[in-house]
Amino acid sequence: MRFLKFLSVVILGIGITACNGEQSLQEYYVENQNNKDFVAIDIPASMLTNMGSLDDAQRRTLETVKKVNVLAIPKKAENIEKIENEKLNVANILKDEKYQLLMRYGSGDTRVEIYFTGEEEAVNEIILYGFDENRGMGLARVLGDEMNPGDILALVKSMEKGDIDLSGFSGLNGLFAERVQ
């Protein structure tokens, strides 16, 4: 009988310490993926680009990526307050020490922050969080195995320069094409 009481106390203690009440980015994503205010897109790595258009280094980098989860709120006149609240929610989640800031940049009304989880040379998740005061807010989780942040950033730069064919994603650009005046 004493053993059962002891075991119950241990299990209860583990349960209380494991549930610290802080929301993770994954929980935030799952909680909001069906919310009508958000646009949620899950993209397997195989759909990111035409592998034939990549050089060997780009191909090796992309092979470390499993999938990309995108969660966005396009700005509309009726959801301005919602976006501000969600920016605060995401900022609070990203304060957790497991999310390490890799880069922050922005100008004017636009801001982008890049975080990662895992070890610097073996990253499991890269988080891109950004907002534009006129277009909305977006959050992308790049999930993979032992990704190298430097290699991922080089791949992103190649995509930005147009070195990699991303024509399959032309429809995504329309999400934020309209500006709210």
Backbone as JSON, one array per atom type, in Angstrom:
{
  "sequence": "MRFLKFLSVVILGIGITACNGEQSLQEYYVENQNNKDFVAIDIPASMLTNMGSLDDAQRRTLETVKKVNVLAIPKKAENIEKIENEKLNVANILKDEKYQLLMRYGSGDTRVEIYFTGEEEAVNEIILYGFDENRGMGLARVLGDEMNPGDILALVKSMEKGDIDLSGFSGLNGLFAERVQ",
  "N": [[0.82, -1.19, 0.0], [1.92, 1.25, 0.83], [3.83, 1.51, -1.11], [2.26, 1.94, -3.42], [1.16, 4.44, -2.82], [3.5, 5.97, -2.76], [4.37, 5.59, -5.42], [2.25, 6.83, -6.77], [2.56, 9.49, -5.94], [5.07, 10.07, -7.08], [4.5, 9.77, -9.84], [2.56, 11.78, -10.11], [4.13, 14.01, -9.47], [6.0, 13.99, -11.57], [4.26, 14.43, -13.69], [3.31, 17.02, -13.11], [5.67, 18.58, -13.24], [6.39, 18.11, -15.88], [4.42, 19.31, -17.33], [4.56, 22.37, -17.79], [2.98, 24.43, -18.53], [3.7, 26.21, -20.5], [3.39, 27.06, -23.86], [4.37, 25.28, -26.77], [5.94, 25.81, -29.98], [5.06, 23.96, -31.82], [2.64, 23.13, -30.64], [1.27, 25.55, -30.8], [1.06, 25.81, -33.57], [-0.52, 23.52, -34.24], [-2.81, 24.13, -32.79], [-3.77, 26.34, -34.18], [-3.97, 25.71, -36.9], [-6.41, 25.04, -38.08], [-7.88, 27.26, -37.7], [-9.95, 29.82, -38.88], [-8.89, 32.34, -39.39], [-6.28, 31.96, -40.02], [-3.88, 30.82, -42.47], [-2.83, 27.7, -43.28], [-0.21, 25.63, -44.29], [1.27, 22.62, -45.19], [4.24, 21.42, -46.34], [5.84, 18.9, -48.0], [9.31, 18.0, -48.24], [9.96, 17.02, -50.74], [8.44, 18.47, -52.49], [9.5, 20.98, -52.57], [11.3, 21.9, -54.51], [12.5, 21.38, -57.88], [14.53, 18.74, -57.97], [16.42, 18.19, -59.92], [17.34, 20.64, -60.75], [19.19, 21.44, -58.93], [22.51, 21.9, -57.57], [25.12, 19.67, -56.34], [25.73, 20.32, -53.6], [23.49, 21.86, -52.86], [21.5, 19.93, -53.19], [22.25, 18.0, -51.26], [21.85, 19.55, -48.97], [19.08, 20.06, -49.1], [18.15, 17.49, -48.8], [18.36, 17.05, -46.09], [16.15, 18.23, -45.07], [12.9, 17.59, -43.94], [10.2, 18.48, -43.99], [8.14, 21.44, -44.42], [6.3, 23.57, -42.41], [3.88, 25.98, -42.72], [2.35, 28.8, -41.35], [0.15, 31.38, -41.49], [-1.19, 34.72, -41.25], [-2.93, 36.62, -43.25], [-3.17, 40.11, -43.56], [-6.1, 41.88, -42.86], [-8.69, 44.34, -42.77], [-10.41, 43.69, -40.67], [-8.96, 42.02, -38.94], [-6.81, 43.14, -37.59], [-6.29, 43.59, -34.83], [-6.24, 40.94, -33.95], [-3.94, 39.97, -35.24], [-1.97, 41.47, -33.91], [-2.23, 40.39, -31.32], [-1.5, 37.73, -31.85], [1.14, 38.07, -32.66], [2.28, 38.76, -30.21], [1.81, 36.34, -28.82], [3.42, 34.51, -30.3], [5.94, 35.71, -29.97], [6.25, 35.35, -27.21], [6.39, 32.55, -27.06], [8.76, 32.1, -28.49], [10.62, 33.1, -26.73], [11.44, 31.09, -25.12], [14.22, 29.21, -24.01], [15.0, 27.08, -25.61], [14.69, 27.83, -28.22], [16.9, 29.2, -30.3], [18.21, 32.24, -31.3], [19.13, 32.93, -34.57], [19.32, 34.82, -36.58], [18.32, 38.18, -37.18], [16.47, 40.55, -38.9], [15.32, 43.49, -40.61], [13.41, 46.22, -41.89], [11.86, 49.38, -41.83], [8.47, 48.74, -41.86], [8.67, 46.02, -41.79], [9.72, 42.91, -40.45], [11.89, 40.21, -39.75], [12.73, 37.18, -38.18], [14.99, 34.58, -37.46], [15.19, 31.46, -36.06], [16.53, 28.55, -34.35], [16.38, 25.08, -33.32], [18.1, 22.59, -31.44], [21.48, 21.43, -31.92], [24.17, 23.58, -33.01], [25.52, 22.57, -35.29], [23.91, 20.51, -35.98], [21.01, 20.86, -36.56], [17.56, 20.57, -35.75], [15.23, 21.89, -36.25], [14.27, 24.78, -37.97], [13.14, 28.01, -37.56], [11.27, 30.44, -39.09], [10.14, 33.55, -38.59], [8.05, 36.19, -39.26], [6.79, 39.49, -39.95], [4.8, 41.93, -41.54], [3.72, 45.13, -41.4], [1.78, 45.95, -43.18], [0.96, 43.72, -44.56], [0.7, 41.32, -43.05], [1.26, 38.44, -40.91], [3.63, 35.8, -40.62], [4.71, 32.42, -40.1], [7.09, 29.96, -40.28], [8.04, 26.62, -40.04], [10.81, 24.78, -40.5], [11.46, 21.55, -40.74], [13.7, 18.92, -39.98], [16.53, 16.66, -40.19], [19.5, 16.93, -38.56], [20.24, 19.39, -39.82], [22.22, 21.95, -41.34], [22.57, 25.2, -40.39], [23.96, 27.24, -41.83], [24.2, 26.12, -44.39], [21.49, 25.88, -45.03], [20.73, 28.59, -45.05], [22.28, 29.45, -47.21], [21.03, 28.0, -49.24], [18.49, 29.19, -49.17], [19.2, 31.78, -49.96], [19.99, 31.24, -52.58], [17.52, 30.54, -53.61], [16.19, 32.98, -53.36], [17.65, 34.52, -55.18], [16.85, 33.39, -57.49], [18.1, 31.2, -58.5], [17.16, 28.7, -58.1], [14.45, 26.74, -59.13], [11.31, 27.66, -58.26], [8.73, 27.64, -59.16], [6.44, 26.2, -58.57], [5.42, 27.33, -56.32], [4.21, 29.71, -56.86], [1.58, 30.49, -56.36], [1.48, 30.9, -53.61], [2.54, 33.38, -53.14], [0.49, 35.14, -53.63], [-0.96, 35.23, -51.29], [-0.09, 37.28, -49.66], [-0.13, 39.44, -51.27], [-1.93, 41.58, -51.46], [-2.21, 44.77, -50.03], [-3.2, 46.26, -46.96], [-4.87, 49.2, -46.59]],
  "CA": [[0.0, 0.0, 0.0], [2.82, 2.4, 0.87], [4.47, 1.6, -2.42], [1.29, 2.54, -4.34], [1.09, 5.88, -2.51], [4.76, 6.55, -3.22], [4.34, 5.59, -6.88], [1.28, 7.85, -7.18], [3.18, 10.8, -5.72], [6.12, 10.22, -8.08], [3.86, 9.99, -11.14], [1.95, 13.11, -10.06], [5.22, 14.99, -9.52], [6.52, 14.01, -12.94], [3.23, 15.06, -14.52], [3.26, 18.46, -12.84], [6.87, 19.24, -13.76], [6.43, 17.99, -17.34], [3.42, 20.24, -17.9], [4.87, 23.66, -17.2], [1.99, 25.41, -18.95], [4.17, 27.03, -21.6], [3.03, 26.5, -25.16], [5.46, 25.13, -27.73], [5.61, 26.26, -31.33], [4.26, 22.89, -32.45], [1.28, 23.24, -30.08], [0.67, 26.76, -31.38], [0.73, 25.49, -34.96], [-1.64, 22.58, -34.24], [-3.98, 24.85, -32.27], [-4.26, 27.36, -35.12], [-3.99, 25.29, -38.3], [-7.79, 25.01, -38.58], [-8.5, 28.55, -37.39], [-10.31, 30.49, -40.14], [-8.07, 33.53, -39.58], [-4.95, 31.54, -40.45], [-3.66, 29.96, -43.63], [-1.85, 26.69, -42.88], [0.26, 24.82, -45.41], [2.33, 21.66, -44.88], [4.91, 21.14, -47.61], [6.92, 17.91, -47.9], [10.56, 18.44, -48.88], [9.97, 16.61, -52.15], [7.74, 19.47, -53.31], [10.13, 22.29, -52.44], [11.93, 22.32, -55.76], [12.89, 20.33, -58.82], [15.86, 18.31, -57.54], [17.32, 18.22, -61.07], [17.89, 21.98, -60.93], [20.1, 21.73, -57.83], [23.86, 21.35, -57.6], [25.29, 18.63, -55.32], [25.65, 20.89, -52.26], [22.09, 22.22, -52.62], [20.75, 18.68, -53.08], [22.56, 17.43, -49.94], [21.19, 20.39, -47.98], [17.64, 19.84, -49.16], [17.88, 16.13, -48.32], [18.26, 17.07, -44.62], [14.85, 18.81, -44.74], [11.78, 16.65, -44.05], [9.01, 19.21, -44.43], [7.99, 22.82, -43.98], [4.96, 23.95, -41.98], [3.69, 27.43, -42.81], [1.14, 29.31, -40.71], [0.17, 32.81, -41.78], [-2.42, 35.5, -41.14], [-2.92, 37.78, -44.14], [-3.79, 41.25, -42.89], [-7.36, 42.43, -43.35], [-9.15, 45.41, -41.88], [-11.1, 43.14, -39.49], [-8.15, 41.17, -38.06], [-5.61, 43.86, -37.16], [-6.07, 43.31, -33.4], [-5.9, 39.52, -33.87], [-2.53, 39.84, -35.63], [-1.14, 41.99, -32.81], [-2.26, 39.39, -30.25], [-0.73, 36.56, -32.28], [2.56, 38.46, -32.62], [2.68, 38.63, -28.81], [1.84, 34.91, -28.5], [4.6, 33.9, -30.91], [7.12, 36.28, -29.3], [6.38, 34.68, -25.9], [6.85, 31.17, -27.3], [10.15, 32.14, -28.95], [11.48, 33.47, -25.61], [11.93, 29.85, -24.5], [15.65, 29.06, -24.3], [15.28, 26.06, -26.64], [14.7, 28.51, -29.51], [18.09, 30.03, -30.33], [18.17, 33.23, -32.38], [20.19, 32.81, -35.57], [19.43, 36.06, -37.34], [17.18, 39.1, -37.1], [16.64, 41.68, -39.79], [14.09, 44.16, -40.99], [13.48, 47.66, -42.13], [10.54, 49.97, -41.94], [7.37, 48.0, -41.24], [8.88, 44.59, -41.98], [10.71, 42.32, -39.54], [12.05, 38.76, -39.88], [13.63, 36.57, -37.22], [15.24, 33.18, -37.76], [15.59, 30.72, -34.87], [16.71, 27.12, -34.57], [16.46, 24.2, -32.15], [19.11, 21.56, -31.63], [22.87, 21.88, -31.85], [24.51, 24.46, -34.14], [25.91, 21.81, -36.48], [22.92, 19.45, -36.21], [19.74, 21.52, -36.25], [16.36, 19.77, -36.01], [14.13, 22.76, -36.65], [14.58, 26.18, -38.22], [11.89, 28.76, -37.49], [11.28, 31.75, -39.71], [8.99, 34.31, -38.1], [8.11, 37.52, -39.81], [5.55, 40.23, -40.12], [4.82, 43.18, -42.29], [2.58, 45.89, -40.88], [0.77, 46.13, -44.22], [0.58, 42.45, -45.21], [0.32, 40.28, -42.1], [2.26, 37.73, -40.11], [3.87, 34.44, -41.07], [5.57, 31.58, -39.3], [7.42, 28.73, -41.0], [8.89, 25.67, -39.33], [11.53, 23.89, -41.41], [11.78, 20.4, -39.91], [14.63, 18.02, -40.64], [17.49, 15.91, -39.39], [20.88, 17.41, -38.6], [20.4, 20.45, -40.83], [23.27, 22.92, -41.06], [21.96, 26.51, -40.64], [24.68, 27.96, -42.88], [23.82, 25.54, -45.67], [20.08, 26.24, -45.28], [20.7, 30.01, -45.44], [22.82, 29.53, -48.58], [19.97, 27.5, -50.11], [17.46, 30.24, -49.22], [19.73, 32.87, -50.79], [19.9, 30.79, -53.98], [16.11, 30.64, -53.99], [15.87, 34.41, -53.51], [18.29, 35.01, -56.41], [16.23, 32.75, -58.65], [18.93, 30.1, -58.99], [16.41, 27.46, -57.91], [13.1, 26.84, -59.68], [10.24, 27.58, -57.27], [7.49, 28.0, -59.85], [5.32, 25.52, -57.93], [4.94, 28.11, -55.19], [3.77, 31.04, -57.3], [0.29, 30.79, -55.74], [1.66, 31.34, -52.23], [2.85, 34.8, -53.14], [-0.77, 35.87, -53.63], [-1.49, 35.35, -49.93], [0.29, 38.56, -49.07], [0.01, 40.41, -52.35], [-2.74, 42.77, -51.23], [-1.88, 45.56, -48.85], [-4.33, 46.9, -46.29], [-4.64, 50.64, -46.49]],
  "C": [[0.87, 1.26, 0.0], [3.48, 2.62, -0.48], [3.54, 2.27, -3.43], [1.17, 4.04, -4.1], [2.35, 6.58, -3.03], [4.78, 6.66, -4.74], [3.39, 6.66, -7.41], [1.86, 9.25, -7.05], [4.26, 11.06, -6.77], [5.52, 10.52, -9.45], [3.22, 11.37, -11.19], [3.02, 14.2, -10.17], [5.81, 15.12, -10.91], [5.53, 14.72, -13.86], [3.19, 16.56, -14.33], [4.48, 19.16, -13.41], [6.95, 19.15, -15.28], [5.49, 18.97, -18.0], [3.63, 21.6, -17.28], [3.94, 24.76, -17.67], [2.44, 26.29, -20.1], [3.9, 26.31, -22.92], [4.26, 26.39, -26.05], [4.99, 25.64, -29.09], [4.76, 25.22, -32.05], [2.83, 22.94, -31.94], [0.55, 24.45, -30.66], [0.22, 26.48, -32.81], [-0.51, 24.59, -35.02], [-2.92, 23.28, -33.8], [-4.59, 25.78, -33.31], [-4.39, 26.91, -36.56], [-5.39, 25.22, -38.89], [-8.56, 26.28, -38.26], [-8.74, 29.3, -38.69], [-9.49, 31.75, -40.41], [-6.69, 33.21, -40.15], [-5.0, 30.79, -41.77], [-2.55, 29.0, -43.2], [-1.5, 25.82, -44.08], [1.38, 23.91, -44.9], [2.94, 21.22, -46.2], [5.99, 20.08, -47.39], [8.14, 18.4, -48.67], [10.59, 18.11, -50.36], [9.29, 17.62, -53.06], [8.41, 20.83, -53.29], [10.73, 22.78, -53.74], [12.16, 21.11, -56.65], [14.33, 19.94, -58.48], [16.87, 18.35, -58.69], [17.96, 19.58, -61.28], [18.91, 22.35, -59.86], [21.5, 21.19, -58.09], [23.99, 20.36, -56.44], [25.14, 19.16, -53.9], [24.21, 21.26, -51.91], [21.24, 20.97, -52.42], [20.99, 18.05, -51.7], [21.87, 18.23, -48.83], [19.7, 20.11, -47.94], [17.27, 18.45, -48.66], [17.82, 16.06, -46.8], [16.92, 17.64, -44.16], [13.77, 17.76, -44.95], [10.54, 17.34, -44.61], [9.04, 20.63, -43.89], [6.53, 23.04, -43.61], [4.88, 25.46, -42.02], [2.35, 27.77, -42.18], [1.17, 30.82, -40.88], [-1.2, 33.43, -41.54], [-2.28, 36.69, -42.09], [-3.69, 38.92, -43.47], [-5.03, 41.71, -43.63], [-7.81, 43.47, -42.35], [-9.75, 44.85, -40.59], [-10.21, 42.3, -38.57], [-6.87, 41.84, -37.55], [-5.28, 43.56, -35.69], [-5.65, 41.85, -33.2], [-4.41, 39.31, -34.2], [-1.62, 40.34, -34.51], [-1.09, 41.01, -31.65], [-1.42, 38.17, -30.61], [0.76, 36.86, -32.3], [3.09, 38.33, -31.19], [2.78, 37.16, -28.4], [3.11, 34.25, -29.04], [5.88, 34.42, -30.24], [7.34, 35.61, -27.94], [6.87, 33.25, -26.05], [8.34, 31.17, -27.64], [11.12, 32.62, -27.87], [12.07, 32.25, -24.91], [13.37, 29.62, -24.94], [15.95, 27.98, -25.33], [15.29, 26.65, -28.04], [15.86, 29.5, -29.51], [18.04, 30.96, -31.55], [19.38, 33.07, -33.29], [20.41, 34.14, -36.26], [18.16, 36.88, -37.15], [17.46, 40.24, -38.08], [15.28, 42.28, -40.12], [14.35, 45.62, -41.23], [12.06, 48.18, -42.27], [9.51, 49.15, -41.17], [7.53, 46.49, -41.31], [9.97, 44.08, -41.04], [10.71, 40.8, -39.74], [13.06, 38.29, -38.84], [13.77, 35.1, -37.58], [15.83, 32.53, -36.5], [15.89, 29.28, -35.26], [16.65, 26.39, -33.24], [17.46, 23.1, -32.48], [20.5, 22.16, -31.45], [23.21, 22.68, -33.11], [24.87, 23.71, -35.41], [24.92, 20.7, -36.82], [21.54, 19.94, -35.79], [18.57, 20.61, -36.62], [15.22, 20.61, -36.56], [14.67, 24.18, -36.86], [13.24, 26.9, -38.28], [12.11, 30.12, -38.13], [9.99, 32.45, -39.28], [9.1, 35.72, -38.65], [6.75, 38.18, -39.86], [5.82, 41.5, -40.88], [3.56, 43.92, -41.86], [1.46, 46.06, -41.9], [0.25, 44.82, -44.79], [0.17, 41.35, -44.26], [1.51, 39.65, -41.42], [2.42, 36.32, -40.66], [4.88, 33.73, -40.19], [5.83, 30.31, -40.1], [8.35, 27.9, -40.14], [9.5, 24.74, -40.37], [12.03, 22.74, -40.53], [12.69, 19.44, -40.67], [15.51, 17.29, -39.67], [18.88, 16.48, -39.63], [21.13, 18.41, -39.73], [21.52, 21.38, -40.39], [22.7, 24.3, -41.39], [22.64, 27.3, -41.76], [24.31, 27.45, -44.26], [22.38, 25.89, -46.03], [19.99, 27.69, -45.72], [21.24, 30.19, -46.86], [21.77, 29.05, -49.58], [18.86, 28.54, -50.27], [17.93, 31.4, -50.09], [19.69, 32.5, -52.27], [18.47, 30.87, -54.48], [15.72, 32.08, -54.24], [16.45, 34.97, -54.8], [17.68, 34.41, -57.66], [17.05, 31.62, -59.23], [18.21, 28.75, -58.91], [14.98, 27.68, -58.36], [12.06, 26.61, -58.59], [8.89, 27.9, -57.89], [6.27, 27.32, -59.25], [4.72, 26.31, -56.78], [4.43, 29.49, -55.58], [2.45, 31.44, -56.68], [0.41, 31.3, -54.32], [1.9, 32.83, -52.14], [1.58, 35.64, -53.07], [-1.37, 36.04, -52.25], [-1.24, 36.73, -49.35], [0.41, 39.67, -50.11], [-0.77, 41.7, -52.09], [-2.29, 43.47, -49.96], [-3.14, 46.16, -48.28], [-4.0, 48.38, -46.15], [-5.35, 51.22, -45.28]]
}
